């Protein structure tokens, strides 16, 4: 009689549900996964090594390209680490702007995740709806920084510039009538804050629509409930953070437990799951979107009432005003020195972490007193989550592996670095 043996298949790296360049080697008994072995490194760009040759300011754009779904959150962790080494104070208005854009970034991340997770398990329409909202948020990125994705908006000492007083307008084209253009521009008549305010008013209704489509959907629950279960103890042992940890029932969020910037002044709740399965992680992320919307509204209210500087007054770290530079020789020298040579950071080491959309994103910096980082280590949440894939997928079907990968919310820019 023929011997029945397990067989091995490659899942990815070209598989659309592998979320980038994951090569997953599955050992199968029929359709049941006996072992899942993730192989990484196919997107390795040596970011940690490259920044040793860049000034502290030139390093900022490299952060955007790590987790390229939550760009400004990566920048935030880095600038906090630099500011800790420099020992400088950031203007309060800049802190509120950072927190607001952190939460806008969280919405962008979760909307992308929702559409991708849904299409992975067969719900086609969600991707189109979630990208509709994401498009508005990318317009907010573009309005403040000029770029839709890789913003480089946060700088050591504050942010690149204050919020603009006007929004870019759509123009009529061959395929877009004047009437249709006017409808698209309705919410763009005021400032960026007005545009974000308009978005936050209509967004909760959109989240309700997503929930109507998915939360009690029989097929959605069959695909997610009881799949990829991780107990609270195991989640902590595996180094889970963010929605992965909270989905397992552990209430840990750096915004509450170790507040940074102005989070201790804001009112919001931390959603926590009970079962530790893919469905609970979905519910946690949905509720996080509602809470982020709440935080953004509070930031808008404060920013409207409190004008002020958005960059430190220390011109060794932050550039002088453009008008000053054209009239004052010393300001011109500061500007020239800052963008050619950069600034010297005192000798020492610092670790700064923020509660990113995927969990604790941390930067560990060592400075030797020069204008470039001596060493930098990136603590990416997805790296810790991916190591649990083999354990979560064992005994599941191939189709469940797709659900679990989606639930992990992995982006390979930050895993391979």
DRENMAR-438967 format. One record per atom (N, C-alpha, C): y, x, z. Coordinates in pm, whole numbers, padded with zeros to 5 digits, always signed. Atoms other than C-alpha are relative to their C-alpha. Example, Ala and Ser with C-alpha at 12.3 -4.5 7.8 and 13.67 -1.06 7.14 Angstrom:
# residues 2
-00119+00089+00000;-00450+01230+00780;+00120+00090+00000;-00119-00082-00006;-00106+01367+00714;+00109-00077+00073;
//
This chain:
# residues 417
-00120+00085+00000;+00000+00000+00000;+00125+00089+00000;-00122-00080+00011;+00351+00129-00090;+00074+00002+00134;-00076-00015-00125;+00557+00262+00201;+00140-00061-00020;-00134+00060+00007;+00872+00060+00270;+00097+00090+00074;-00096-00091-00061;+01165+00291+00333;+00141-00056-00012;-00142+00035+00012;+01533+00243+00400;+00057+00070-00123;-00064-00067+00112;+01754+00320+00105;+00150+00018+00029;-00139-00039-00028;+02102+00472+00095;+00088-00035-00120;-00096+00030+00107;+02402+00348-00103;+00140+00050+00040;-00140-00036-00020;+02761+00462-00144;+00085-00127-00003;-00098+00109+00001;+03024+00206-00046;+00136+00069-00010;-00125-00074+00019;+03348+00343-00192;-00031+00138-00054;-00142+00021-00029;+03556+00547-00246;+00073-00090-00100;-00073+00079+00100;+03635+00341-00557;-00014-00151+00025;+00017+00142-00031;+03534+00009-00399;+00133-00061+00046;-00131+00056-00038;+03838-00224-00372;+00010-00038+00148;-00003+00036-00142;+03740-00327-00017;-00008+00122+00091;+00006-00121-00083;+03724+00038+00098;+00139+00043+00047;-00138-00021-00049;+04102+00026+00156;+00048+00143-00022;-00050-00134+00030;+04194+00345-00019;-00113+00090-00042;+00099-00099+00045;+03956+00639-00030;-00107+00023+00107;+00112-00012-00095;+03688+00567+00230;-00131+00009-00077;+00137-00007+00053;+03344+00686+00130;-00093-00031+00114;+00089+00046-00107;+03097+00495+00343;-00143+00008-00051;+00141-00011+00040;+02731+00592+00318;-00081-00094+00088;+00075+00103-00074;+02517+00294+00416;-00150+00023-00016;+00147-00005+00002;+02151+00322+00512;-00048-00143+00024;+00031+00143-00003;+02003-00020+00441;-00150-00027+00012;+00135+00056-00002;+01687-00206+00530;+00014-00139-00058;-00031+00125+00068;+01703-00483+00273;+00152-00009-00013;-00146+00012+00003;+02058-00607+00318;+00061+00028+00137;-00047-00026-00136;+02082-00511+00686;+00036+00149+00015;-00048-00138-00017;+02283-00199+00773;-00068+00062+00122;+00062-00074-00110;+02084+00046+00983;+00095+00109+00052;-00090-00109-00036;+02346+00320+00976;+00116+00002-00099;-00118-00012+00088;+02701+00354+00839;+00071+00130+00036;-00057-00132-00023;+02846+00701+00798;+00129+00016-00081;-00124-00014+00076;+03217+00719+00707;+00034+00146-00031;-00042-00134+00043;+03327+01026+00508;+00149-00005-00032;-00144-00001+00022;+03698+01111+00515;+00043+00132-00062;-00053-00125+00053;+03923+01378+00369;+00038-00007-00146;-00029+00010+00143;+03967+01248+00014;+00149-00020-00028;-00145+00014+00017;+04341+01192+00073;+00073+00103+00086;-00059-00100-00089;+04407+01506+00277;+00116+00071-00070;-00119-00062+00061;+04760+01636+00209;+00062+00106+00090;-00042-00109-00089;+04798+01884+00496;+00141-00019+00055;-00135+00029-00050;+05108+01712+00640;+00034+00085+00121;-00027-00075-00125;+05075+01882+00979;+00032+00146-00029;-00026-00140+00037;+05071+02223+00808;+00129+00013-00082;-00118-00005+00087;+05340+02145+00550;+00130+00000+00079;-00126+00014-00073;+05601+02051+00810;+00039+00128+00074;-00034-00129-00062;+05580+02400+00961;+00094+00081-00089;-00090-00069+00095;+05774+02512+00650;+00125-00081-00030;-00115+00087+00025;+06032+02231+00665;+00087-00007+00125;-00085+00017-00117;+06334+02184+00890;-00035-00133+00067;+00030+00123-00074;+06318+01910+01154;+00051-00124-00074;-00054+00113+00076;+06533+01689+00930;-00081-00027-00127;+00079+00015+00124;+06331+01753+00613;-00139-00058+00026;+00134+00052-00034;+06016+01647+00799;-00003-00152+00001;-00003+00146-00014;+06132+01285+00835;-00068-00073-00116;+00066+00075+00110;+06028+01171+00481;-00152+00016-00004;+00145-00017-00004;+05679+01313+00536;-00067-00106+00088;+00054+00101-00092;+05632+01059+00816;-00027-00132-00071;+00016+00126+00075;+05681+00765+00578;-00132-00005-00074;+00116-00004+00090;+05388+00879+00371;-00132+00012+00075;+00125-00001-00077;+05135+00885+00655;-00063-00138-00007;+00045+00138+00011;+05070+00518+00725;+00101-00069-00091;-00099+00046+00097;+05239+00397+00408;+00012-00153-00006;-00024+00144-00014;+05220+00031+00516;+00100-00025+00114;-00097+00016-00111;+05427+00084+00834;+00085+00126+00012;-00072-00126+00021;+05674+00349+00730;+00094+00036+00115;-00103-00034-00099;+05963+00328+00978;-00059+00024+00139;+00064-00024-00131;+05727+00314+01278;-00044+00145+00013;+00039-00141-00004;+05594+00659+01185;+00121+00088+00027;-00124-00076-00020;+05950+00791+01161;+00045-00007+00146;-00049+00023-00135;+06029+00641+01501;-00064+00095+00101;+00072-00088-00092;+05761+00836+01684;+00047+00144-00014;-00043-00139+00024;+05871+01161+01521;+00139+00026+00056;-00138-00025-00046;+06244+01122+01593;+00008-00007+00153;+00002+00004-00146;+06165+01029+01956;-00046+00134+00058;+00050-00130-00047;+05969+01355+01994;+00109+00107-00014;-00108-00098+00022;+06258+01559+01845;+00112-00022+00102;-00107+00031-00095;+06513+01378+02065;-00038+00040+00143;+00048-00041-00134;+06299+01448+02372;+00019+00151+00018;-00018-00145-00007;+06306+01821+02293;+00148+00038+00004;-00144-00030+00004;+06680+01816+02216;+00073-00049+00125;-00065+00059-00118;+06759+01605+02524;+00128-00074-00033;-00122+00072+00040;+07011+01389+02337;-00014-00150+00022;-00006+00145-00017;+07116+01029+02395;+00025-00066-00135;-00019+00075+00123;+07089+00778+02112;+00090-00120+00029;-00085+00117-00024;+07366+00514+02082;-00082-00129+00011;+00075+00124-00027;+07254+00171+02208;-00018-00084-00126;+00011+00079+00123;+07328+00002+01876;-00111+00055-00090;+00107-00063+00080;+07100+00252+01698;-00137-00035+00057;+00127+00036-00062;+06825+00173+01951;-00041-00142-00037;+00030+00139+00039;+06851-00200+01876;-00039-00010-00147;+00034+00001+00144;+06847-00133+01501;-00141+00053-00019;+00136-00056+00010;+06536+00083+01543;-00106-00102+00042;+00098+00098-00049;+06357-00184+01747;-00014-00116-00099;+00005+00108+00098;+06451-00453+01495;-00083+00041-00122;+00075-00044+00118;+06316-00247+01207;-00144+00035+00033;+00140-00016-00042;+06004-00155+01405;-00075-00133-00014;+00065+00131+00004;+05930-00527+01430;-00007-00055-00141;+00007+00037+00143;+06017-00590+01064;-00118+00073-00064;+00112-00080+00052;+05770-00310+00986;-00133-00058+00047;+00123+00062-00052;+05509-00476+01211;-00036-00124-00082;+00024+00119+00083;+05550-00798+01013;-00052+00042-00138;+00045-00048+00131;+05516-00605+00685;-00145+00044+00004;+00137-00050-00015;+05198-00438+00809;-00098-00116+00014;+00094+00109-00026;+05037-00756+00939;-00012-00095-00119;+00007+00084+00120;+05128-00953+00625;-00088+00066-00106;+00087-00073+00094;+04968-00683+00411;-00145-00011+00044;+00135+00007-00054;+04666-00678+00641;-00062-00138-00023;+00051+00137+00012;+04632-01058+00632;-00043-00030-00144;+00034+00023+00140;+04641-01075+00253;-00122+00079-00044;+00113-00087+00039;+04398-00783+00214;-00130-00046+00065;+00119+00047-00072;+04155-00909+00480;-00051-00130-00063;+00039+00129+00057;+04158-01257+00326;-00065+00018-00137;+00057-00018+00135;+04095-01137-00029;-00133+00076+00007;+00127-00071-00020;+03820-00904+00099;-00115-00098+00025;+00109+00093-00032;+03624-01200+00233;+00003-00124-00089;+00009+00103+00103;+03706-01427-00061;+00110-00104-00001;-00110+00098+00000;+04026-01619+00025;+00114+00055-00086;-00087-00062+00102;+04233-01549-00285;+00149-00025+00024;-00142+00040+00002;+04562-01738-00231;+00085+00073+00104;-00078-00058-00110;+04662-01568+00096;+00077+00124-00041;-00066-00124+00043;+04749-01241-00075;+00135-00032-00065;-00124+00037+00069;+05010-01415-00290;+00104-00051+00099;-00094+00055-00099;+05165-01601+00005;+00056+00109+00090;-00046-00104-00094;+05180-01300+00237;+00093+00099-00071;-00087-00092+00073;+05335-01082-00033;+00134-00064-00032;-00128+00070+00017;+05601-01347-00089;+00095+00034+00116;-00082-00033-00118;+05726-01286+00268;+00029+00149+00008;-00014-00146-00009;+05669-00912+00250;+00110+00050-00094;-00101-00037+00099;+05896-00894-00054;+00141-00006+00062;-00131+00012-00065;+06194-01017+00152;+00024+00115+00098;-00014-00108-00099;+06125-00758+00421;+00022+00135-00068;-00023-00125+00074;+06108-00479+00163;+00143+00004-00053;-00142+00004+00039;+06450-00595+00045;+00090+00045+00115;-00076-00047-00118;+06574-00533+00402;-00006+00153+00007;+00013-00146+00005;+06437-00178+00378;+00095+00058-00103;-00081-00052+00111;+06613-00132+00045;+00149-00009+00032;-00142+00019-00032;+06943-00266+00178;+00052+00109+00093;-00050-00102-00095;+06964-00011+00463;-00021+00142-00048;+00034-00139+00032;+06805+00294+00303;+00005+00032-00148;+00003-00024+00144;+06801+00248-00074;-00142+00009-00055;+00139-00008+00046;+06419+00264-00087;-00080-00117+00056;+00079+00116-00045;+06170-00022-00066;-00114+00040+00093;+00112-00041-00086;+05898+00182+00101;+00036+00121+00086;-00018-00125-00076;+05971+00542+00199;+00147+00017+00036;-00141+00021-00031;+06297+00478+00379;+00072+00125+00049;-00067-00114-00068;+06371+00798+00581;+00130-00047+00064;-00120+00062-00056;+06615+00574+00768;+00029+00048+00142;-00021-00050-00137;+06559+00694+01127;+00027+00150-00008;-00032-00143-00005;+06714+01031+01203;+00006+00043+00146;-00022-00046-00138;+06711+01246+01517;+00145-00026+00041;-00136+00032-00044;+07010+01110+01708;+00046-00140-00035;-00040+00136+00035;+07017+00759+01561;-00065-00048-00129;+00050+00044+00131;+06983+00601+01216;+00098+00048-00107;-00076-00056+00113;+07111+00704+00872;+00138-00063-00015;-00130+00068+00009;+07386+00439+00857;-00010-00138+00062;-00003+00133-00060;+07495+00105+01000;-00050-00104-00100;+00052+00108+00086;+07366-00227+00864;+00106-00044-00100;-00100+00035+00102;+07535-00324+00535;+00054-00142+00017;-00065+00131-00011;+07776-00618+00512;-00036-00093-00115;+00038+00086+00113;+07630-00746+00185;-00142+00033-00044;+00136-00017+00050;+07289-00792+00024;+00002+00012-00152;+00009-00004+00147;+07192-00696-00334;-00033-00139-00054;+00018+00133+00060;+07198-01002-00562;-00095+00008-00121;+00078+00012+00123;+06948-01111-00826;+00094-00030-00116;-00079+00027+00121;+07087-01120-01181;-00082-00082-00098;+00075+00077+00103;+06996-01368-01458;-00059+00095-00104;+00064-00080+00105;+06754-01227-01716;-00051-00095-00109;+00056+00084+00108;+06576-01349-02029;-00100-00102+00054;+00104+00088-00055;+06304-01501-01811;+00046-00073+00126;-00050+00065-00122;+06522-01607-01514;+00135-00066-00029;-00123+00074+00035;+06783-01878-01568;+00107+00019+00108;-00112-00008-00094;+07124-01890-01400;-00028-00088+00122;+00030+00095-00108;+07009-02192-01195;-00103+00058+00096;+00107-00059-00083;+06693-02015-01073;+00054+00121+00079;-00061-00117-00066;+06896-01701-00993;+00083-00044+00120;-00085+00052-00109;+07137-01906-00780;-00085-00040+00121;+00091+00039-00109;+06844-02042-00576;-00050+00125+00073;+00049-00124-00060;+06709-01689-00519;+00108+00069+00083;-00110-00068-00069;+07053-01569-00407;+00058-00079+00116;-00055+00087-00106;+07114-01854-00160;+00009+00071+00134;+00003-00065-00132;+07012-01649+00145;+00065+00138-00002;-00055-00135+00014;+07185-01333+00013;+00153+00003-00007;-00146+00008+00012;+07547-01447+00034;+00072+00078+00111;-00063-00068-00114;+07617-01284+00373;-00046+00144+00015;+00041-00138-00032;+07531-00956+00546;-00152+00010+00011;+00144-00021-00021;+07189-00803+00602;-00049-00078+00122;+00039+00075-00120;+07181-00958+00951;-00015-00149-00030;+00012+00141+00040;+07243-01302+00797;-00129-00024-00077;+00121+00012+00081;+06959-01243+00551;-00125+00003+00090;+00115-00010-00092;+06717-01136+00830;-00007-00126+00087;-00005+00121-00081;+06831-01433+01042;-00060-00119-00077;+00054+00107+00085;+06754-01670+00753;-00152+00013-00012;+00145-00024+00010;+06410-01508+00717;-00072-00043+00129;+00067+00030-00128;+06328-01543+01089;-00004-00151+00028;+00002+00144-00019;+06415-01913+01077;-00110-00068-00080;+00104+00064+00082;+06174-01993+00795;-00139+00060+00019;+00129-00070-00009;+05899-01743+00881;-00104-00071+00089;+00103+00066-00082;+05729-01934+01171;-00074-00112-00074;+00063+00106+00079;+05662-02222+00930;-00103+00060-00097;+00093-00067+00090;+05499-01978+00690;-00126+00046+00074;+00117-00039-00081;+05275-01845+00969;-00088-00123+00027;+00076+00124-00017;+05175-02207+01037;-00083-00031-00124;+00074+00024+00126;+05076-02235+00670;-00122+00092-00009;+00113-00094+00002;+04859-01922+00698;-00111-00050+00093;+00098+00049-00096;+04691-02068+01005;-00070-00126-00051;+00060+00120+00058;+04635-02402+00829;-00109+00037-00099;+00096-00043+00102;+04457-02217+00549;-00123+00068+00062;+00107-00087-00048;+04247-01989+00770;-00060-00035+00136;+00047-00002-00139;+04223-02048+01146;-00121-00090+00024;+00115+00091-00019;+03990-02352+01138;-00084-00015-00126;+00077+00005+00125;+03853-02284+00792;-00145+00040+00028;+00142-00019-00034;+03475-02311+00813;-00055+00132-00056;+00052-00123+00063;+03402-02025+00569;+00061+00123+00068;-00069-00111-00068;+03663-01797+00734;-00065+00030+00134;+00061-00020-00132;+03506-01852+01077;-00143+00053-00013;+00137-00050+00020;+03153-01798+00944;+00000+00149-00033;-00006-00141+00039;+03263-01462+00801;+00052+00091+00111;-00066-00085-00100;+03459-01342+01108;-00054-00015+00142;+00042+00022-00139;+03322-01499+01429;-00131+00075+00027;+00122-00071-00040;+03068-01276+01605;-00028+00125-00080;+00019-00119+00083;+03112-00992+01354;+00083+00115+00057;-00071-00119-00049;+03205-00641+01472;+00045-00012+00144;-00036+00022-00141;+03198-00725+01843;+00005+00134+00074;-00015-00120-00083;+03327-00451+02076;+00042-00045+00139;-00032+00040-00137;+03327-00494+02455;+00125+00075+00048;-00121-00068-00050;+03642-00402+02656;-00028+00144+00044;+00034-00134-00050;+03467-00103+02818;-00022+00096-00118;+00031-00084+00115;+03340+00027+02485;+00127+00029-00082;-00126-00017+00074;+03681-00027+02321;+00083+00111+00063;-00076-00105-00068;+03843+00193+02586;-00066+00137-00020;+00072-00126+00016;+03571+00457+02556;+00017+00058-00141;-00013-00044+00139;+03614+00471+02176;+00144+00038-00036;-00140-00035+00027;+03991+00522+02206;+00074-00104-00080;-00069+00106+00072;+04089+00186+02061;+00142-00018+00055;-00138+00033-00040;+04460+00095+02069;+00046-00119-00083;-00059+00107+00080;+04680-00186+01943;-00084-00126-00005;+00074+00126+00011;+04528-00513+01815;-00151+00015+00018;+00143-00024-00018;+04180-00354+01819;-00037-00006+00148;+00025-00002-00146;+04203-00299+02197;+00030-00136+00062;-00038+00130-00056;+04384-00624+02273;-00095-00110-00045;+00099+00097+00048;+04131-00817+02061;-00125-00001+00087;+00115-00009-00090;+03863-00695+02305;+00034-00042+00143;-00036+00056-00130;+04056-00839+02600;+00072+00094+00095;-00073-00095-00085;+04246-00534+02728;+00149-00014-00029;-00144+00021+00021;+04616-00605+02778;+00074+00133+00012;-00068-00131+00001;+04764-00269+02678;+00092+00005-00120;-00101-00009+00106;+05086-00244+02480;+00110+00091+00051;-00100-00098-00045;+05322+00053+02505;+00139-00060+00015;-00132+00063-00010;+05622-00175+02454;+00022-00063+00136;-00009+00058-00135;+05543-00334+02792;-00036+00102+00108;+00052-00090-00105;+05349-00065+02980;+00079+00131+00012;-00081-00123-00002;+05558+00240+02881;+00120-00023-00092;-00106+00043+00092;+05879+00087+02738;+00085+00118-00051;-00089-00098+00061;+06087+00298+02500;+00112-00078-00069;-00119+00063+00057;+06425+00228+02337;+00044-00119+00087;-00055+00113-00078;+06535-00125+02445;-00104-00111+00022;+00103+00104-00015;+06200-00307+02471;+00001-00064+00139;-00003+00057-00135;+06247-00351+02846;+00110-00105+00016;-00105+00102-00005;+06554-00568+02771;-00038-00126-00077;+00037+00110+00089;+06367-00801+02535;-00112-00085+00060;+00098+00095-00053;+06153-01106+02606;-00105-00028-00106;+00110+00027+00094;+05814-01124+02433;-00132+00006+00076;+00132+00006-00063;+05445-01181+02514;-00099+00089-00074;+00107-00082+00058;+05133-00972+02452;-00124-00086-00020;+00123+00079+00023;+04850-01168+02284;-00126+00082+00027;+00125-00069-00036;+04501-01080+02409;-00119-00088-00040;+00120+00074+00038;+04159-01180+02273;-00099-00009+00115;+00104+00015-00103;+03842-01269+02465;-00137+00048-00047;+00134-00029+00050;+03542-01207+02239;-00016+00142-00056;+00009-00135+00058;+03627-00871+02080;-00060+00003-00138;+00055+00003+00136;+03515-00984+01733;+00114-00002-00103;-00101-00005+00106;+03694-00984+01396;+00092-00122+00006;-00081+00122-00007;+03814-01343+01451;+00108+00013+00107;-00099-00020-00107;+03985-01254+01779;+00109+00097-00042;-00100-00096+00047;+04155-00957+01617;+00094-00065-00101;-00085+00078+00092;+04280-01192+01345;+00100-00084+00079;-00089+00085-00080;+04422-01431+01608;+00108+00082+00071;-00096-00087-00068;+04588-01143+01796;+00111+00040-00097;-00103-00044+00096;+04765-01021+01481;+00089-00116-00044;-00081+00118+00036;+04878-01373+01388;+00105-00026+00108;-00094+00024-00110;+05033-01419+01733;+00103+00113+00011;-00094-00113-00002;+05188-01070+01715;+00113-00022-00100;-00105+00029+00098;+05374-01184+01403;+00103-00097+00058;-00092+00097-00063;+05522-01476+01597;+00088+00071+00105;-00076-00071-00104;+05624-01245+01884;+00100+00098-00061;-00093-00091+00068;+05778-00990+01645;+00121-00077-00052;-00108+00086+00048;+05982-01273+01494;+00099-00030+00114;-00080+00025-00120;+06104-01352+01847;+00089+00120+00034;-00073-00123-00033;+06206-00991+01910;+00114+00023-00100;-00101-00021+00105;+06392-00967+01576;+00120-00092+00024;-00109+00095-00025;+06596-01279+01663;+00088+00046+00116;-00078-00050-00114;+06699-01129+01997;+00086+00121-00041;-00075-00117+00048;+06803-00804+01824;+00119-00042-00086;-00109+00049+00086;+07010-00997+01567;+00116-00049+00087;-00104+00054-00090;+07197-01180+01846;+00081+00113+00064;-00069-00110-00068;+07277-00853+02028;+00085+00079-00100;-00070-00084+00098;+07377-00660+01712;+00127-00069-00052;-00119+00073+00046;+07619-00934+01605;+00116+00011+00099;-00105+00000-00104;+07804-00919+01936;+00048+00140+00037;-00030-00136-00051;+07806-00541+01986;+00010+00103-00112;-00015-00109+00098;+07948-00317+01713;+00007+00135+00072;-00007-00132-00064;+07947+00057+01776;-00061+00106-00088;+00057-00109+00080;+07825+00397+01658;-00153-00013-00011;+00146+00004+00019;+07472+00435+01518;-00058+00142-00008;+00046-00139+00004;+07452+00816+01528;+00066+00077+00113;-00054-00081-00110;+07500+01068+01806;+00129+00071-00043;-00125-00070+00029;+07842+01228+01831;-00015+00151-00004;+00026-00145+00003;+07681+01573+01856;-00020+00044-00145;+00006-00034+00142;+07754+01718+01509;-00092+00118-00031;+00104-00100+00026;+07498+01993+01557;-00130-00070-00043;+00122+00076+00029;+07235+01716+01517;+00026-00110-00102;-00034+00109+00092;+07406+01424+01340;+00117+00038-00088;-00109-00038+00089;+07631+01462+01035;+00131-00069+00037;-00129+00065-00025;+08005+01392+01072;+00023-00111-00103;-00033+00107+00093;+08161+01088+00903;+00049+00060-00132;-00038-00050+00134;+08220+01126+00530;+00151+00023-00010;-00146-00011+00007;+08593+01065+00569;+00050+00124+00075;-00038-00119-00078;+08620+01337+00838;-00029+00128-00079;+00045-00118+00073;+08433+01579+00616;+00097+00039-00110;-00093-00027+00111;+08688+01543+00338;+00137+00049+00048;-00132-00038-00052;+08983+01612+00568;-00005+00116+00099;+00009-00097-00109;+08852+01848+00836;-00100+00110-00036;+00083-00113+00040;+08716+02196+00763;-00122+00015+00092;+00111-00017-00095;+08504+02206+01079;-00113-00101-00028;+00101+00102+00033;+08330+01881+00985;-00077+00038-00125;+00066-00044+00124;+08256+02020+00640;-00102+00109+00030;+00093-00108-00038;+08098+02330+00797;-00122-00059+00071;+00111+00066-00069;+07889+02113+01031;-00096-00065-00099;+00082+00071+00100;+07769+01906+00736;-00083+00099-00082;+00067-00101+00082;+07684+02212+00526;-00113+00067+00076;+00102-00068-00082;+07498+02386+00808;-00118-00093+00031;+00105+00096-00039;+07307+02070+00906;-00099-00022-00113;+00090+00034+00111;+07169+02001+00558;-00057+00120-00073;+00061-00119+00060;+07099+02360+00456;-00094+00068+00100;+00076-00075-00100;+06983+02530+00774;-00073-00092+00098;+00057+00089-00101;+06907+02229+00995;+00054+00035+00138;-00044-00028-00138;+06943+02234+01373;-00111+00069+00078;+00097-00069-00085;+06774+02458+01629;-00042-00094+00113;+00053+00084-00108;+06549+02276+01874;-00047+00093+00112;+00038-00089-00111;+06505+02433+02220;-00152+00017+00011;+00142-00030-00017;+06172+02597+02295;-00064-00100+00096;+00069+00096-00087;+05917+02356+02444;-00096-00085-00079;+00093+00092+00067;+05671+02083+02366;+00025-00141+00049;-00024+00141-00036;+05690+01704+02365;-00099-00089-00073;+00084+00102+00063;+05469+01406+02296;+00075-00133+00008;-00065+00131+00001;+05624+01076+02190;-00090-00097-00074;+00087+00101+00062;+05427+00761+02114;+00072-00133-00004;-00054+00135+00010;+05526+00417+01996;-00117-00097-00023;+00100+00103+00029;+05332+00090+01970;+00018-00042-00145;-00007+00033+00142;+05288+00086+01594;-00080-00127-00030;+00075+00121+00036;+05139-00211+01406;-00151+00014+00021;+00144-00022-00015;+04793-00051+01427;-00037+00050+00140;+00027-00051-00135;+04831+00082+01783;+00089+00119+00031;-00082-00113-00045;+04958+00397+01952;+00006+00109-00106;-00023-00107+00096;+05106+00627+01691;+00082+00107+00071;-00065-00104-00080;+05195+00957+01857;+00024+00128-00079;-00030-00131+00059;+05356+01286+01756;+00012+00101+00113;-00007-00111-00097;+05297+01604+01956;+00066+00118-00071;-00078-00105+00064;+05558+01866+01870;+00011+00123+00090;-00028-00125-00072;+05585+02231+01972;+00112+00071-00074;-00112-00075+00060;+05912+02414+01911;+00005+00139+00061;-00016-00138-00051;+05962+02790+01938;+00148+00041-00001;-00144-00028-00002;+06341+02758+01933;+00061+00016-00137;-00051-00015+00137;+06372+02774+01553;+00044-00136-00056;-00045+00123+00064;+06491+02514+01303;-00115-00076-00066;+00119+00065+00055;+06134+02422+01202;-00101-00022+00111;+00104+00017-00103;+05843+02279+01405;-00097+00119-00002;+00100-00107-00007;+05610+02553+01529;-00138-00060-00027;+00124+00074+00025;+05319+02305+01540;+00029-00149+00014;-00009+00145-00016;+05282+01931+01496;-00139-00061-00009;+00129+00071+00003;+04985+01709+01576;+00029-00149-00003;-00021+00144+00016;+04970+01348+01465;-00117-00074+00065;+00102+00085-00063;+04782+01096+01681;+00001-00135-00073;-00002+00123+00079;+04694+00822+01432;-00102-00100+00054;+00093+00098-00057;+04539+00497+01561;-00122-00026-00088;+00111+00035+00090;+04326+00433+01250;-00112+00103+00005;+00101-00106-00008;+04147+00768+01294;-00100-00031+00111;+00087+00036-00112;+04013+00656+01632;-00082-00125-00031;+00070+00125+00029;+03922+00312+01498;-00114+00021-00099;+00101-00020+00104;+03730+00443+01198;-00130+00057+00057;+00121-00060-00057;+03490+00641+01419;-00096-00107+00055;+00084+00106-00056;+03363+00307+01560;-00070-00082-00108;+00053+00082+00108;+03271+00170+01217;-00153-00003-00002;+00146-00007+00001;+02910+00293+01232;-00062-00087+00108;+00049+00078-00114;+02858+00134+01573;+00019-00151-00022;-00031+00142+00020;+03024-00196+01476;-00084-00062-00112;+00071+00054+00117;+02833-00230+01147;-00152-00002+00018;+00146-00009-00017;+02484-00155+01282;-00060-00139+00023;+00067+00130-00014;+02253-00456+01240;+00069-00113-00075;-00073+00101+00077;+02509-00641+01025;-00042+00006-00148;+00027+00002+00144;+02485-00734+00656;+00107+00080-00075;-00097-00076+00081;+02662-00548+00373;+00133-00075-00005;-00122+00081+00007;+02910-00837+00344;+00082+00012+00128;-00072-00014-00127;+02996-00794+00713;+00072+00134+00010;-00067-00131+00000;+03083-00427+00654;+00141-00013-00059;-00131+00024+00063;+03367-00548+00429;+00094-00064+00101;-00081+00069-00101;+03492-00780+00705;+00045+00098+00109;-00031-00094-00108;+03476-00501+00965;+00105+00102-00045;-00097-00097+00052;+03662-00248+00747;+00139-00063-00005;-00128+00071+00006;+03934-00507+00687;+00059-00021+00139;-00044+00028-00137;+03951-00589+01059;+00055+00126+00068;-00047-00126-00059;+04003-00220+01148;+00144+00030-00040;-00135-00023+00053;+04324-00221+00939;+00027+00149-00014;-00012-00146+00017;+04282+00138+00823;+00083+00034-00124;-00076-00054+00113;+04521+00331+00599;-00027+00150-00002;+00051-00137+00003;+04403+00668+00479;+00107+00107+00001;-00108-00098-00011;+04742+00836+00463;+00005+00062+00139;-00009-00053-00136;+04736+00870+00841;-00134+00051+00052;+00131-00049-00045;+04360+00927+00878;-00023+00142-00053;+00023-00133+00061;+04335+01220+00635;+00118+00095+00022;-00122-00078-00024;+04697+01336+00689;+00014+00117-00098;
//
